[in-house]
Amino acid sequence: MGCILSSESAPEDGGSPPGLNADGEIYVYVPGLRTPKYVDLKEHLQDAISADLASRLQYLRSNVLITSGKNTPASKSRRRKTSQGEKWTSGLVFEWTNVEDEKKETALGSVYYELLSVLHLLGMLALQEANVRLTSRPPAEGYAPKVTEESKRNAIEILLKAASYFDCALRAVLPNTPEDIKAKLPADLSEPMLIALEHQALGHGVELQLSFAVDNIKASLAVKRRLACEHVQVWKEANERIEHVPLMDGWRKKLFLFLKWKLTEAKAGAYYFHGLILNEGYEENTHAQALMWLKAAHKYLKDSQRIRLEFSTAEPTTKVPEVWGPIKYFLERIPREAVNKSRVFRENYREEKLPIVVPKLPEFPLALIAEPYHLPPVDPAWEKESGYEGIPTLTPDIASFLAKKDPNPKPAAMSDLRRAWPMSPPLLVTPEMVRAR
């Protein structure tokens, strides 16, 4: 997945943010990449750790800058007093540009903020790479552009990797982040945003699975319906989470339209397959119910195409997304099935009563699950450093973090028994004492 570590440089002023190509095809929507500012770690850590380790940390963070496409030391971070909630920052301030937050930059002296930012960057780069894998390559002479099945399968793996990065941020980093830092996090790194991004990655993955199913003549209606219902559930979760994110107005509308469009497309497919299954039944009023589901599918299909156009014209404008995958299949099948079922119903089942309200879709647990991403262990180079100790964290995903040893540790508090005066020897009871009672 080496391509994930490449990205074009960000524009200096104006224009589209890095990662967003207004002229490119959009299969997986990536609004842009958060980019870090240069930090001179050697300068900030010269009195805290050895020069060799400081150089290694500088090298690793330089890789982050290169990965994000911004490897010029545009500005230096400033020192500040470390807050009480921090475990170890040595006064560092990490600055990153934001994409969807009203504040263009966020600077925090927190290693948790830096770690969240890196995981977010890795996840967004994976989404970007998945979009590249789904973009048609220039065709050979005499052939139409086509995305191979291998590219689609690779895209699923990359999407699962993206979901695992967002999940790691939610599972391992946020629970250990001090509350005062959480309150200052930009919208891009907020908990509901990370959950929405994780579900977006999974939603695209399920969409690709459904694409394989509709192209497979051996796949049963039950399998297709289950995938379609899972498709609805994952996009519904993404839509619900994004409502709680304080996004900048322009990006808010664009992202909302994208998620709404994908959810509406998913509903069209799920209602369609459920209607086909009902159409094969023999229960009472089943044909009326099947007709209602197919009509609902047709309505969602038309709505999805309208929202697709609205998404492309919303600022910042983008190309109208190509019709591909399962939606291409639905555009051919749903209108025809709805018309045919209406005709058959009028001719043969007019005595059945149409439901007033379309029932809820059946629910299934999501089968597509990302393999958890685990943060690497503490670098062995730290073993050579003196004055640091491992401290347990709140979650098992991060076994420990490093903190400076207290040069004047307080003695362990004595228990009540240890603080008490020595006890008298036990009283011996003699026969004379018993007779006296």
N, C-alpha and C positions, 0 to 999 in steps of 0.2 A: 504494500500500500504506500509505496514511495511517493506516488503522485500527490498524496495528501499533504506532503511537506513542501509543496511548491505553491506560490501565489504571486500574482503580479503586484508590483509596488502600488502603494496607495497614492492617489492624486494629492498634490500639495494643497490646493485650495479648490473648493467646489467640486462639481462632477459627482459621479456615482461613487459610493464608498467601496473599498476593496471587497471583492467577492461578488458584487452585483454588476452584471453586464446588461445594460439596457437593450443591446442588440442581440443578446444570446437567447437560446431556447431555455424555457423554464419548465422543468419536470419536478425538481425539488427546489423549493423556494428558499433562497439564502439572502436575507436582506443586506448582509455585509459582515465584515470581520472587525472585532474589537482589536485595536493595535496597542502594543506597549510602548512606552517611552524609555529612552536609554537611562540606565542606572549604573553609576560607577561603583560596583560592589567592592572593588579593591580599596577605594577610598573610604567607603563607609565601614568596612569590616577590618581595617588594618590593625585596629587595637583589640579586636575580638577573637580572631582566628588566625591561623598561620597563613603566610603569603601563598603557599601552594594551594591550599584549600580555597582561598579567596579567588585565585586565578581559575580554578576549576569551576566554581560557581559562576564567575563572569563568563566563562566559555559556554556553560549550559544556558545561561539567560540570553547570550548572544544568539544561540540557536533558536530561541523562542522568537526573537526579533526578526531573524531571517525567515523563519517559518511564516510569520504574519505578513511578510513582505515589506517590513519597515526596518531596515538595518542601519539607518543613519542616526547617530547620537543627536537627535533634534534638541534635546534639553536635558539638563541634569536634575535628578531628584534632590529634594532638599531634606535636611535633617529635621527631626522634630522629636519632642519628648515622647517616649514610649508610654502608651496608656496602660492602666492597671490590668486591663483584660488581656493583654498580649502575653504570649509565652516567650517569644524570642523574635525581635525584629532589629535589634541594635540601632534603633532610630531610623531605619530605612522607610522611605515613602515610595510606594509603587504607583506609577501613573499609567492609566490606560484610557484611550479614547473610547467613547460609547457610540453605539449605532442608533438605538431606539429610545434612549433616555433623553430627556430635555436638557440635561447637563451634558455638554460635549466631552468632558473629561471627568474622571474620578481619581483622586489621589488618596490612598490610604496606607498607613504604616502597618500593614498586616500581612503576614505570610499566608494567612487563610485567603485573603482577598487575591493575592498573587496566584495561589493554587487554583482557586475557583476560576480565575481569568484564563489560566492555561488550559484547564479542562474544557471550558466553554469554547476556547479557540480550537482545540482539537476536534470537538464535536461539530463545530461549524465548518471546519475544513473537510471533515468526512462527508457532511451533507453536500458540500460543494463538489467533492469528487464523485459522489453518487450521481449528481446532476450531469457531470461530464460523461460518465459511463452510459447514461441513458440518452445522450445526444447522438443523433445519427451521424455516422462518418460519411465523408464524400463517397458516393457510390462508384463502383466500377462501371466502365462504359457499357451502356445498354441496360443497367440495373437501377432500380429505385433505391433511395437511401433506406437503410434498415439497421435496427439495433439487434444484435445477435442475442441468442438465449444466454450465451456465456456472459455477455456484458450485463444482462439483467440479473443473473445469479451473482455476479461479482458485486453489483449494486446492492443487492440484499445484504451481503456480508458487510459491506461498508456502512450501510444504514444501521445495521445491528451494532457495529463498532461505535457509530455516533451515539446511539441510544445508551451504550454502556458508559461513555464518557459523562453524559448528563446524569445518568444514574449514580455514578461514582461521586459526582459533586453533591448530589442530594443525600446519598447514603453515608458517605465517609467524611465529607468536609463541612457541609453546613451544620450538622449537629455539634461539631466541635468549635464552630466560629463564635467568638464572644458576641453577646447581644448588642453591644454598642457598635460593633463593626457591621452586624447584620442590618442595623437600622440605616447605615450609610451606603449600603450596596446599591449600585445602579439597577435600573429596571432589567437590563440584560441578564443580570446574575440573580435576580430574585427567585425565590422558591417556585412560585407558580409559573414563571417563565421557563425555568429549567424543566419542570414537569411537562409543560406544553411542547417544548422542543424534543424531549424524549418521546412523547407520543406522536409528534410529527414524523420523526424518524421511523417509528414502528408502523405508522399509518402508511407511509410510502412502501414499506416492506410488505405489508399485507396486500396493498394494491398490486404489487408485482406478483405475489402468490396467486391472487385472483386472476391476473392476466394469464398465468400459466394454466389455471384451471379451465377458463373459458375456451382456451385453445386446445384443450385435451378432450377428445370425444369420449374417452373412457371415464372422465370425471363425472360422478353422479350429481344430480340436482341437489341432494342433501349436502354434499361436500361444498358445492358452489354457494349454496345458501349460507352455510356456516361461515365460510370465509367472508362473504358479503356482510353478514351481521357483525363479525369481528371488526370488519373495516369501519362500520358505522360506530361501534363502541369506542374505538381508539381515537377517531377524529372528534367524536362528541366530547371526550375527555379533554382533548387539546383545546377545543372551543370554550369549554367551561373554565379551564384554568387561565386562559389568556384574558378573560374578562376582569381578572383581579390584578392585572399588571398595569402600572401607571406609565403607559407608553406616550411618546411624543405624538402629537395629533396626526401628522402626515404618515408616519410609520404605522400608527395604530390602525388607520383605515385600511392601508395596504395589507397588513398582516391579517386583520380581521376578515377581509374579503377573501384572502387565500384560504384560510381555514374554513370559512363558511362554504366556499366553493367545493372544497374537497369533501366536506361532510355531506353536502347536498348530492354530489355525485355518488357517494357511498350509499346514501339512502335510496337513490334510484335503483341501484343494483340489488340491494337487499330486498326491497319491496317487490322487485320483478321476480326474483327467484322464489320468494315465499309465495307469490301469487301463482307461479307455475306449479308448485307443490300442492297448493290447495286445489288447483284445477284438476289434479289427478285423483282427488279424494272422492269418497262416496257418502260423506256425512251430509246431514240436512243443511241446506242453505250454503253448501260449499262453493257452488258456482257464483253465487252473488258475492261471497267474500273474495273469491279469486278475482272477479271483475273489479271490485273496489281496490284491491291491492295493486292491480295492474294500472288502473287509472291514476292511483297515487304515484306509482313509479314514473308514469309518463309526465306527471306534473313536476316531480322533482328533477327529472331529466331536463325539461325545458328551463326550469329555474337555474339549474347548474350552468347551462350555457349562457344565460343572461349574466350570472355572477362572474363567470369566466371573463367576459368582456369588460365588466366593471372593474375587475381586478387589474386588467392590463392598462386601463386608462387612468387608474388612480395614481397619484404622484408618489414616488417617482415612476413615470410611465415605463412600461416594458412591452415586449412583443406579446401578442395574443398567444397563450400557450397552445401548443399543438394538440390535436385530438389523437390520443393513442391509448394502447392498453385496453382495459375492460370497458372504458367509456365509449370507445370506438365500436365495440361489440354491442353495447346497450343502445347506441344511437341507431343502429340498424335493426335491432330486435324489438325494443320496447314499443315504439309506435305501431309497428305491425301487429304485435301480439295484442295490444290494447284494442285496436280496431277489430281484429278478428274475434276476440272474446266478446266484445260488445255485440257484434252481429250474431254470434252463436247464442248468446244469452237472450237476445230479443226473440230468436226463432224457437228456442227450446226450453228456456228456464224462466220465463216471465213471471211465473207464480212465486219465485223466490224473492225475498225482501232484501234489498240492499242495506247493509249496516249503516247506521247514522254516523258513526265515528270509526275510523280505521284503527283496529287494535294495535297494541305495541308489538314490536318485533321480538322474536325469541332472542334470549341472551345466551351467549356461550363464553366460556373463559378464553382469554387470548392465548392462542397456541404459540405465536411467534414471540419468543423471549430472548433478549440479549444476554449473552454470557457476561457475568459481572466483570468489570475491569477493576483490578486491584492496584493500588498505588505501590510503587517499588519500595523495598525496605530501605532503612537508613543506609546511606553510602558508607562503605567500610573506611573511607578516608576520615570520617569523624572519630574513629577509634583512636587515631593518633593525636586528637585534640584533647587538651586538658581543661578542666574546669566546666565540663558539661555532663549532664546526666539525663537518662531517659525517664520521662514522666508518662504514666498511663493516660489514655484519652477516654472520651465518653463512648466511643464505638470500637468494636474489635477490628474494623477495617484498617484503622491506623493504630498499630500496636503501641507506639509511643512517639512522643516528640522530644526534641532536645531542648533543654533549658539550662541556663547557667546555674551552677551550684551556688547555694547560699554560703558565702564565706563565714558567716556567723550564725550557724543553725541554732535554733532554740532547742534546749533539751526537752526530751519527751516529757509530757505532763505526767506527774505521779498520780496513781489511783488514790481513792479515798483511803484504802487500807494501808498503802505505803506511806501516806502522809500522817497517819495516826501514830500515837506513841506506842512503844512496845507493850504488848498485852501481858498481864500478870500470869504466872503459872496457874494451871487449872487447880481448882479446889478439890482436895481429897476428902471423901465422905467416910467417917469412921463409925464403928458400931455405937460409940458413946453419943455421937451426934444424932443418930437415929433414935436411941432410947430417949434422948432429951426431948425430941418432938412428940 
